Amino acid sequence: MKTLSVFLIGCFLLTAATQAQRIVRVRPHVTRNGRYIQSYFRTAPDHNRFNNWSTKGNSNPYTGK
């Protein structure tokens, strides 16, 4: 039983670490024309269009859109 619980905790931590790598925080910045952009979160660039929040059927967990 102890081995099973250690295994499950390990799986949870591995999943959490993997999930954390997929989300990237973009720092606030000013564009060339002087527009201020607040910081926001986006998916990490991985050249896979099906795991992006903007893909139909997916939603941004921070905004709900």
NORTAMO-V332396 format. One record per residue. N is the residue number from 1. PHI is phi in whole degrees, 0 to 359 (999 if undefined). D_FIRST is the distance of its C-alpha to the first C-alpha in Angstrom with 1 decimal. Layout:
BEGIN
N/PHI/D_FIRST  N/PHI/D_FIRST
END
This chain:
BEGIN
1/999/0.0  2/295/3.8  3/296/5.4  4/296/5.1  5/293/6.4  6/295/8.7  7/298/9.9  8/294/10.7  9/296/12.5  10/299/14.3  11/296/15.4  12/298/16.7  13/296/18.6  14/296/20.0  15/295/21.2  16/296/22.7  17/294/24.5  18/294/25.8  19/295/27.0  20/294/28.7  21/284/30.8  22/276/32.2  23/252/34.0  24/238/37.0  25/268/39.1  26/264/42.8  27/290/44.8  28/296/47.9  29/205/51.1  30/246/54.7  31/283/56.1  32/300/59.4  33/272/61.3  34/92/60.0  35/280/57.4  36/273/54.4  37/247/51.0  38/288/48.1  39/291/44.7  40/206/42.4  41/251/39.2  42/214/39.2  43/286/37.1  44/293/37.2  45/292/39.9  46/219/38.5  47/62/41.2  48/240/39.2  49/283/41.1  50/275/38.4  51/253/35.9  52/275/38.6  53/293/38.7  54/278/42.4  55/290/41.6  56/305/42.3  57/99/39.2  58/261/37.3  59/222/37.6  60/284/37.4  61/291/34.5  62/271/36.8  63/250/39.9  64/80/38.8  65/272/41.6
END
